[in-house]
Amino acid sequence: NLFFKELNEGFLNGCFELESLILNEGLEIIHDYSLEGAPKLKELTLPSTIKEIEQHALRNNPLEKLHLTSKTPPQMYLSYEEYYNRCILYVLNGSINVYINVGELWTLFEDIIEE
């Protein structure tokens, strides 16, 4: 098992066949371009410890499912509208209103499902 507190640019470079990724507890920040380079990445699970997702962190991947395991929404700066239209946001049971009420960009997801 690998433990990361931050993911830096190029973290997934060359992961051409990666379709699903569960990131470790303790991870706090996903920096710009860190999850770029995995052209088949469709499902991503973020830990409860995530605090910030930078604007270009998820650039150039076909993400369809984003699972957040934190009841408190991390700060997110994604500006790519295609994510909100095609990606389903999964949040913990009982936390959907927290994500909606915090505003920011979380409310732009067309589909938010509690799990």
KOLMITI-132040 format. One record per atom (N, C-alpha, C): residue in three letters; chain; atom name; y, x, z. Coordinates in nm, 2 decimals, padded with zeros to 4 digits, always signed. Layout:
N
{r "ALA","A","CA",{Y,X,Z}}
...
# end
This chain:
115
{r "ASN","A","N",{-00.12,+00.08,+00.00}}
{r "ASN","A","CA",{+00.00,+00.00,+00.00}}
{r "ASN","A","C",{+00.13,+00.09,+00.00}}
{r "LEU","A","N",{+00.22,+00.04,-00.07}}
{r "LEU","A","CA",{+00.35,+00.11,-00.08}}
{r "LEU","A","C",{+00.46,+00.03,+00.00}}
{r "PHE","A","N",{+00.55,+00.10,+00.06}}
{r "PHE","A","CA",{+00.65,+00.04,+00.14}}
{r "PHE","A","C",{+00.79,+00.08,+00.08}}
{r "PHE","A","N",{+00.87,-00.01,+00.05}}
{r "PHE","A","CA",{+01.00,+00.02,+00.00}}
{r "PHE","A","C",{+01.11,-00.07,+00.07}}
{r "LYS","A","N",{+01.22,+00.00,+00.11}}
{r "LYS","A","CA",{+01.33,-00.07,+00.17}}
{r "LYS","A","C",{+01.43,-00.12,+00.06}}
{r "GLU","A","N",{+01.44,-00.04,-00.05}}
{r "GLU","A","CA",{+01.52,-00.07,-00.16}}
{r "GLU","A","C",{+01.45,-00.04,-00.29}}
{r "LEU","A","N",{+01.47,-00.12,-00.39}}
{r "LEU","A","CA",{+01.42,-00.09,-00.53}}
{r "LEU","A","C",{+01.53,-00.04,-00.61}}
{r "ASN","A","N",{+01.52,+00.08,-00.67}}
{r "ASN","A","CA",{+01.62,+00.14,-00.76}}
{r "ASN","A","C",{+01.59,+00.12,-00.90}}
{r "GLU","A","N",{+01.69,+00.15,-00.98}}
{r "GLU","A","CA",{+01.69,+00.14,-01.13}}
{r "GLU","A","C",{+01.56,+00.20,-01.18}}
{r "GLY","A","N",{+01.49,+00.13,-01.27}}
{r "GLY","A","CA",{+01.37,+00.19,-01.34}}
{r "GLY","A","C",{+01.24,+00.17,-01.26}}
{r "PHE","A","N",{+01.24,+00.10,-01.15}}
{r "PHE","A","CA",{+01.12,+00.09,-01.06}}
{r "PHE","A","C",{+01.00,+00.04,-01.14}}
{r "LEU","A","N",{+01.02,-00.05,-01.24}}
{r "LEU","A","CA",{+00.91,-00.10,-01.31}}
{r "LEU","A","C",{+00.90,-00.05,-01.45}}
{r "ASN","A","N",{+00.97,+00.05,-01.49}}
{r "ASN","A","CA",{+00.97,+00.11,-01.62}}
{r "ASN","A","C",{+00.82,+00.15,-01.66}}
{r "GLY","A","N",{+00.78,+00.10,-01.77}}
{r "GLY","A","CA",{+00.65,+00.13,-01.82}}
{r "GLY","A","C",{+00.54,+00.04,-01.77}}
{r "CYS","A","N",{+00.57,-00.06,-01.70}}
{r "CYS","A","CA",{+00.47,-00.16,-01.65}}
{r "CYS","A","C",{+00.45,-00.27,-01.75}}
{r "PHE","A","N",{+00.40,-00.23,-01.87}}
{r "PHE","A","CA",{+00.40,-00.32,-01.98}}
{r "PHE","A","C",{+00.31,-00.44,-01.96}}
{r "GLU","A","N",{+00.20,-00.43,-01.88}}
{r "GLU","A","CA",{+00.10,-00.53,-01.87}}
{r "GLU","A","C",{+00.12,-00.61,-01.73}}
{r "LEU","A","N",{+00.21,-00.58,-01.65}}
{r "LEU","A","CA",{+00.23,-00.64,-01.52}}
{r "LEU","A","C",{+00.28,-00.79,-01.54}}
{r "GLU","A","N",{+00.20,-00.88,-01.49}}
{r "GLU","A","CA",{+00.24,-01.02,-01.50}}
{r "GLU","A","C",{+00.29,-01.09,-01.37}}
{r "SER","A","N",{+00.24,-01.03,-01.26}}
{r "SER","A","CA",{+00.27,-01.09,-01.13}}
{r "SER","A","C",{+00.30,-00.97,-01.03}}
{r "LEU","A","N",{+00.39,-00.99,-00.94}}
{r "LEU","A","CA",{+00.43,-00.89,-00.84}}
{r "LEU","A","C",{+00.46,-00.95,-00.71}}
{r "ILE","A","N",{+00.40,-00.90,-00.60}}
{r "ILE","A","CA",{+00.44,-00.94,-00.46}}
{r "ILE","A","C",{+00.50,-00.82,-00.40}}
{r "LEU","A","N",{+00.63,-00.83,-00.36}}
{r "LEU","A","CA",{+00.70,-00.72,-00.30}}
{r "LEU","A","C",{+00.68,-00.72,-00.15}}
{r "ASN","A","N",{+00.68,-00.60,-00.09}}
{r "ASN","A","CA",{+00.65,-00.58,+00.05}}
{r "ASN","A","C",{+00.76,-00.63,+00.15}}
{r "GLU","A","N",{+00.71,-00.67,+00.26}}
{r "GLU","A","CA",{+00.80,-00.70,+00.38}}
{r "GLU","A","C",{+00.87,-00.57,+00.41}}
{r "GLY","A","N",{+00.99,-00.59,+00.45}}
{r "GLY","A","CA",{+01.08,-00.47,+00.48}}
{r "GLY","A","C",{+01.17,-00.44,+00.37}}
{r "LEU","A","N",{+01.14,-00.49,+00.24}}
{r "LEU","A","CA",{+01.23,-00.47,+00.13}}
{r "LEU","A","C",{+01.36,-00.55,+00.16}}
{r "GLU","A","N",{+01.47,-00.49,+00.14}}
{r "GLU","A","CA",{+01.60,-00.55,+00.17}}
{r "GLU","A","C",{+01.69,-00.57,+00.04}}
{r "ILE","A","N",{+01.69,-00.47,-00.05}}
{r "ILE","A","CA",{+01.78,-00.48,-00.16}}
{r "ILE","A","C",{+01.70,-00.45,-00.29}}
{r "ILE","A","N",{+01.73,-00.53,-00.39}}
{r "ILE","A","CA",{+01.68,-00.50,-00.53}}
{r "ILE","A","C",{+01.80,-00.47,-00.61}}
{r "HIS","A","N",{+01.81,-00.34,-00.65}}
{r "HIS","A","CA",{+01.93,-00.29,-00.72}}
{r "HIS","A","C",{+01.92,-00.33,-00.87}}
{r "ASP","A","N",{+02.03,-00.31,-00.94}}
{r "ASP","A","CA",{+02.04,-00.33,-01.08}}
{r "ASP","A","C",{+01.93,-00.26,-01.16}}
{r "TYR","A","N",{+01.87,-00.33,-01.25}}
{r "TYR","A","CA",{+01.78,-00.28,-01.35}}
{r "TYR","A","C",{+01.65,-00.23,-01.29}}
{r "SER","A","N",{+01.62,-00.26,-01.16}}
{r "SER","A","CA",{+01.50,-00.21,-01.10}}
{r "SER","A","C",{+01.38,-00.29,-01.14}}
{r "LEU","A","N",{+01.39,-00.41,-01.18}}
{r "LEU","A","CA",{+01.27,-00.49,-01.23}}
{r "LEU","A","C",{+01.27,-00.51,-01.38}}
{r "GLU","A","N",{+01.35,-00.43,-01.44}}
{r "GLU","A","CA",{+01.35,-00.43,-01.59}}
{r "GLU","A","C",{+01.24,-00.33,-01.63}}
{r "GLY","A","N",{+01.18,-00.36,-01.75}}
{r "GLY","A","CA",{+01.07,-00.27,-01.79}}
{r "GLY","A","C",{+00.93,-00.33,-01.78}}
{r "ALA","A","N",{+00.92,-00.45,-01.74}}
{r "ALA","A","CA",{+00.80,-00.52,-01.73}}
{r "ALA","A","C",{+00.81,-00.65,-01.81}}
{r "PRO","A","N",{+00.79,-00.64,-01.94}}
{r "PRO","A","CA",{+00.81,-00.74,-02.04}}
{r "PRO","A","C",{+00.72,-00.87,-02.02}}
{r "LYS","A","N",{+00.61,-00.86,-01.94}}
{r "LYS","A","CA",{+00.52,-00.97,-01.92}}
{r "LYS","A","C",{+00.53,-01.03,-01.78}}
{r "LEU","A","N",{+00.63,-00.98,-01.70}}
{r "LEU","A","CA",{+00.64,-01.02,-01.56}}
{r "LEU","A","C",{+00.68,-01.17,-01.56}}
{r "LYS","A","N",{+00.59,-01.26,-01.51}}
{r "LYS","A","CA",{+00.62,-01.40,-01.51}}
{r "LYS","A","C",{+00.64,-01.46,-01.37}}
{r "GLU","A","N",{+00.58,-01.39,-01.27}}
{r "GLU","A","CA",{+00.58,-01.44,-01.14}}
{r "GLU","A","C",{+00.62,-01.33,-01.04}}
{r "LEU","A","N",{+00.72,-01.36,-00.95}}
{r "LEU","A","CA",{+00.76,-01.26,-00.86}}
{r "LEU","A","C",{+00.78,-01.32,-00.72}}
{r "THR","A","N",{+00.72,-01.26,-00.62}}
{r "THR","A","CA",{+00.73,-01.30,-00.48}}
{r "THR","A","C",{+00.82,-01.20,-00.40}}
{r "LEU","A","N",{+00.92,-01.25,-00.34}}
{r "LEU","A","CA",{+01.01,-01.16,-00.26}}
{r "LEU","A","C",{+00.98,-01.19,-00.11}}
{r "PRO","A","N",{+00.99,-01.08,-00.03}}
{r "PRO","A","CA",{+00.96,-01.09,+00.11}}
{r "PRO","A","C",{+01.07,-01.16,+00.19}}
{r "SER","A","N",{+01.04,-01.20,+00.31}}
{r "SER","A","CA",{+01.13,-01.27,+00.40}}
{r "SER","A","C",{+01.25,-01.17,+00.44}}
{r "THR","A","N",{+01.23,-01.04,+00.42}}
{r "THR","A","CA",{+01.33,-00.95,+00.46}}
{r "THR","A","C",{+01.44,-00.92,+00.35}}
{r "ILE","A","N",{+01.42,-00.98,+00.23}}
{r "ILE","A","CA",{+01.52,-00.95,+00.13}}
{r "ILE","A","C",{+01.66,-01.00,+00.16}}
{r "LYS","A","N",{+01.76,-00.92,+00.14}}
{r "LYS","A","CA",{+01.90,-00.96,+00.17}}
{r "LYS","A","C",{+01.99,-00.97,+00.05}}
{r "GLU","A","N",{+01.95,-00.89,-00.05}}
{r "GLU","A","CA",{+02.04,-00.89,-00.17}}
{r "GLU","A","C",{+01.97,-00.86,-00.30}}
{r "ILE","A","N",{+02.00,-00.94,-00.40}}
{r "ILE","A","CA",{+01.95,-00.92,-00.54}}
{r "ILE","A","C",{+02.07,-00.90,-00.63}}
{r "GLU","A","N",{+02.08,-00.77,-00.68}}
{r "GLU","A","CA",{+02.20,-00.74,-00.76}}
{r "GLU","A","C",{+02.20,-00.81,-00.90}}
{r "GLN","A","N",{+02.31,-00.81,-00.96}}
{r "GLN","A","CA",{+02.33,-00.89,-01.08}}
{r "GLN","A","C",{+02.23,-00.86,-01.19}}
{r "HIS","A","N",{+02.20,-00.74,-01.22}}
{r "HIS","A","CA",{+02.11,-00.70,-01.33}}
{r "HIS","A","C",{+01.97,-00.66,-01.28}}
{r "ALA","A","N",{+01.93,-00.70,-01.16}}
{r "ALA","A","CA",{+01.80,-00.67,-01.11}}
{r "ALA","A","C",{+01.68,-00.72,-01.19}}
{r "LEU","A","N",{+01.70,-00.84,-01.24}}
{r "LEU","A","CA",{+01.59,-00.90,-01.31}}
{r "LEU","A","C",{+01.60,-00.90,-01.46}}
{r "ARG","A","N",{+01.69,-00.82,-01.51}}
{r "ARG","A","CA",{+01.73,-00.82,-01.65}}
{r "ARG","A","C",{+01.61,-00.79,-01.74}}
{r "ASN","A","N",{+01.60,-00.87,-01.85}}
{r "ASN","A","CA",{+01.50,-00.85,-01.96}}
{r "ASN","A","C",{+01.36,-00.86,-01.92}}
{r "ASN","A","N",{+01.33,-00.97,-01.84}}
{r "ASN","A","CA",{+01.19,-01.01,-01.82}}
{r "ASN","A","C",{+01.18,-01.16,-01.83}}
{r "PRO","A","N",{+01.06,-01.21,-01.86}}
{r "PRO","A","CA",{+01.04,-01.35,-01.89}}
{r "PRO","A","C",{+01.00,-01.43,-01.76}}
{r "LEU","A","N",{+01.06,-01.40,-01.65}}
{r "LEU","A","CA",{+01.03,-01.46,-01.52}}
{r "LEU","A","C",{+01.02,-01.61,-01.53}}
{r "GLU","A","N",{+00.91,-01.67,-01.49}}
{r "GLU","A","CA",{+00.90,-01.82,-01.49}}
{r "GLU","A","C",{+00.89,-01.87,-01.34}}
{r "LYS","A","N",{+00.85,-01.79,-01.25}}
{r "LYS","A","CA",{+00.83,-01.84,-01.11}}
{r "LYS","A","C",{+00.89,-01.73,-01.02}}
{r "LEU","A","N",{+00.98,-01.77,-00.93}}
{r "LEU","A","CA",{+01.04,-01.68,-00.83}}
{r "LEU","A","C",{+01.01,-01.74,-00.69}}
{r "HIS","A","N",{+00.93,-01.67,-00.61}}
{r "HIS","A","CA",{+00.90,-01.72,-00.48}}
{r "HIS","A","C",{+00.98,-01.65,-00.37}}
{r "LEU","A","N",{+01.05,-01.72,-00.29}}
{r "LEU","A","CA",{+01.12,-01.66,-00.18}}
{r "LEU","A","C",{+01.06,-01.70,-00.05}}
{r "THR","A","N",{+01.03,-01.61,+00.03}}
{r "THR","A","CA",{+00.96,-01.63,+00.16}}
{r "THR","A","C",{+01.06,-01.63,+00.28}}
{r "SER","A","N",{+01.19,-01.63,+00.25}}
{r "SER","A","CA",{+01.29,-01.62,+00.36}}
{r "SER","A","C",{+01.35,-01.76,+00.37}}
{r "LYS","A","N",{+01.37,-01.81,+00.50}}
{r "LYS","A","CA",{+01.44,-01.93,+00.52}}
{r "LYS","A","C",{+01.59,-01.92,+00.49}}
{r "THR","A","N",{+01.64,-01.79,+00.50}}
{r "THR","A","CA",{+01.78,-01.76,+00.48}}
{r "THR","A","C",{+01.79,-01.71,+00.34}}
{r "PRO","A","N",{+01.87,-01.77,+00.25}}
{r "PRO","A","CA",{+01.88,-01.72,+00.12}}
{r "PRO","A","C",{+01.95,-01.58,+00.11}}
{r "PRO","A","N",{+01.89,-01.49,+00.03}}
{r "PRO","A","CA",{+01.96,-01.36,+00.02}}
{r "PRO","A","C",{+02.08,-01.38,-00.07}}
{r "GLN","A","N",{+02.17,-01.28,-00.07}}
{r "GLN","A","CA",{+02.29,-01.29,-00.16}}
{r "GLN","A","C",{+02.23,-01.25,-00.30}}
{r "MET","A","N",{+02.27,-01.33,-00.40}}
{r "MET","A","CA",{+02.23,-01.31,-00.53}}
{r "MET","A","C",{+02.34,-01.31,-00.63}}
{r "TYR","A","N",{+02.34,-01.22,-00.72}}
{r "TYR","A","CA",{+02.45,-01.21,-00.82}}
{r "TYR","A","C",{+02.41,-01.23,-00.96}}
{r "LEU","A","N",{+02.29,-01.28,-00.99}}
{r "LEU","A","CA",{+02.24,-01.30,-01.13}}
{r "LEU","A","C",{+02.34,-01.38,-01.21}}
{r "SER","A","N",{+02.37,-01.34,-01.32}}
{r "SER","A","CA",{+02.46,-01.41,-01.41}}
{r "SER","A","C",{+02.40,-01.46,-01.54}}
{r "TYR","A","N",{+02.27,-01.45,-01.55}}
{r "TYR","A","CA",{+02.20,-01.49,-01.67}}
{r "TYR","A","C",{+02.15,-01.63,-01.66}}
{r "GLU","A","N",{+02.22,-01.72,-01.74}}
{r "GLU","A","CA",{+02.18,-01.86,-01.73}}
{r "GLU","A","C",{+02.04,-01.90,-01.77}}
{r "GLU","A","N",{+01.98,-01.81,-01.85}}
{r "GLU","A","CA",{+01.84,-01.84,-01.89}}
{r "GLU","A","C",{+01.74,-01.84,-01.77}}
{r "TYR","A","N",{+01.77,-01.77,-01.67}}
{r "TYR","A","CA",{+01.68,-01.77,-01.55}}
{r "TYR","A","C",{+01.68,-01.91,-01.49}}
{r "TYR","A","N",{+01.80,-01.97,-01.48}}
{r "TYR","A","CA",{+01.81,-02.10,-01.41}}
{r "TYR","A","C",{+01.74,-02.21,-01.48}}
{r "ASN","A","N",{+01.74,-02.20,-01.62}}
{r "ASN","A","CA",{+01.68,-02.30,-01.70}}
{r "ASN","A","C",{+01.53,-02.29,-01.71}}
{r "ARG","A","N",{+01.47,-02.17,-01.71}}
{r "ARG","A","CA",{+01.33,-02.15,-01.74}}
{r "ARG","A","C",{+01.25,-02.11,-01.61}}
{r "CYS","A","N",{+01.32,-02.06,-01.51}}
{r "CYS","A","CA",{+01.25,-02.01,-01.39}}
{r "CYS","A","C",{+01.25,-02.12,-01.28}}
{r "ILE","A","N",{+01.13,-02.14,-01.22}}
{r "ILE","A","CA",{+01.12,-02.23,-01.11}}
{r "ILE","A","C",{+01.14,-02.15,-00.98}}
{r "LEU","A","N",{+01.22,-02.20,-00.89}}
{r "LEU","A","CA",{+01.24,-02.13,-00.77}}
{r "LEU","A","C",{+01.16,-02.20,-00.66}}
{r "TYR","A","N",{+01.07,-02.12,-00.59}}
{r "TYR","A","CA",{+00.99,-02.17,-00.48}}
{r "TYR","A","C",{+01.04,-02.12,-00.35}}
{r "VAL","A","N",{+01.07,-02.21,-00.26}}
{r "VAL","A","CA",{+01.12,-02.18,-00.13}}
{r "VAL","A","C",{+01.03,-02.23,-00.02}}
{r "LEU","A","N",{+01.04,-02.18,+00.10}}
{r "LEU","A","CA",{+00.96,-02.23,+00.21}}
{r "LEU","A","C",{+00.98,-02.37,+00.24}}
{r "ASN","A","N",{+00.88,-02.44,+00.29}}
{r "ASN","A","CA",{+00.89,-02.58,+00.33}}
{r "ASN","A","C",{+01.00,-02.59,+00.43}}
{r "GLY","A","N",{+01.08,-02.69,+00.42}}
{r "GLY","A","CA",{+01.19,-02.72,+00.51}}
{r "GLY","A","C",{+01.32,-02.64,+00.48}}
{r "SER","A","N",{+01.32,-02.55,+00.38}}
{r "SER","A","CA",{+01.44,-02.47,+00.36}}
{r "SER","A","C",{+01.52,-02.50,+00.23}}
{r "ILE","A","N",{+01.48,-02.60,+00.16}}
{r "ILE","A","CA",{+01.54,-02.63,+00.03}}
{r "ILE","A","C",{+01.69,-02.66,+00.05}}
{r "ASN","A","N",{+01.72,-02.74,+00.15}}
{r "ASN","A","CA",{+01.86,-02.77,+00.18}}
{r "ASN","A","C",{+01.95,-02.65,+00.22}}
{r "VAL","A","N",{+01.89,-02.56,+00.28}}
{r "VAL","A","CA",{+01.96,-02.44,+00.32}}
{r "VAL","A","C",{+02.00,-02.36,+00.19}}
{r "TYR","A","N",{+01.91,-02.35,+00.09}}
{r "TYR","A","CA",{+01.94,-02.29,-00.03}}
{r "TYR","A","C",{+02.05,-02.36,-00.11}}
{r "ILE","A","N",{+02.04,-02.49,-00.11}}
{r "ILE","A","CA",{+02.13,-02.58,-00.18}}
{r "ILE","A","C",{+02.27,-02.57,-00.12}}
{r "ASN","A","N",{+02.27,-02.58,+00.01}}
{r "ASN","A","CA",{+02.40,-02.59,+00.09}}
{r "ASN","A","C",{+02.47,-02.45,+00.09}}
{r "VAL","A","N",{+02.40,-02.34,+00.08}}
{r "VAL","A","CA",{+02.47,-02.21,+00.08}}
{r "VAL","A","C",{+02.55,-02.19,-00.05}}
{r "GLY","A","N",{+02.51,-02.27,-00.15}}
{r "GLY","A","CA",{+02.59,-02.26,-00.27}}
{r "GLY","A","C",{+02.55,-02.13,-00.35}}
{r "GLU","A","N",{+02.64,-02.05,-00.38}}
{r "GLU","A","CA",{+02.62,-01.93,-00.46}}
{r "GLU","A","C",{+02.55,-01.97,-00.59}}
{r "LEU","A","N",{+02.46,-01.90,-00.63}}
{r "LEU","A","CA",{+02.39,-01.93,-00.76}}
{r "LEU","A","C",{+02.26,-02.00,-00.74}}
{r "TRP","A","N",{+02.22,-02.02,-00.62}}
{r "TRP","A","CA",{+02.09,-02.08,-00.59}}
{r "TRP","A","C",{+02.09,-02.23,-00.64}}
{r "THR","A","N",{+02.21,-02.29,-00.64}}
{r "THR","A","CA",{+02.21,-02.43,-00.69}}
{r "THR","A","C",{+02.20,-02.44,-00.84}}
{r "LEU","A","N",{+02.20,-02.34,-00.91}}
{r "LEU","A","CA",{+02.19,-02.34,-01.06}}
{r "LEU","A","C",{+02.05,-02.36,-01.11}}
{r "PHE","A","N",{+01.95,-02.33,-01.02}}
{r "PHE","A","CA",{+01.81,-02.34,-01.06}}
{r "PHE","A","C",{+01.79,-02.49,-01.09}}
{r "GLU","A","N",{+01.73,-02.52,-01.20}}
{r "GLU","A","CA",{+01.71,-02.66,-01.23}}
{r "GLU","A","C",{+01.59,-02.71,-01.15}}
{r "ASP","A","N",{+01.49,-02.63,-01.12}}
{r "ASP","A","CA",{+01.38,-02.67,-01.05}}
{r "ASP","A","C",{+01.36,-02.59,-00.92}}
{r "ILE","A","N",{+01.37,-02.65,-00.80}}
{r "ILE","A","CA",{+01.35,-02.59,-00.68}}
{r "ILE","A","C",{+01.24,-02.66,-00.61}}
{r "ILE","A","N",{+01.13,-02.59,-00.57}}
{r "ILE","A","CA",{+01.02,-02.66,-00.51}}
{r "ILE","A","C",{+00.99,-02.59,-00.37}}
{r "GLU","A","N",{+00.96,-02.67,-00.28}}
{r "GLU","A","CA",{+00.92,-02.62,-00.14}}
{r "GLU","A","C",{+00.77,-02.60,-00.15}}
{r "GLU","A","N",{+00.73,-02.49,-00.08}}
{r "GLU","A","CA",{+00.58,-02.46,-00.07}}
{r "GLU","A","C",{+00.55,-02.41,+00.06}}
# end
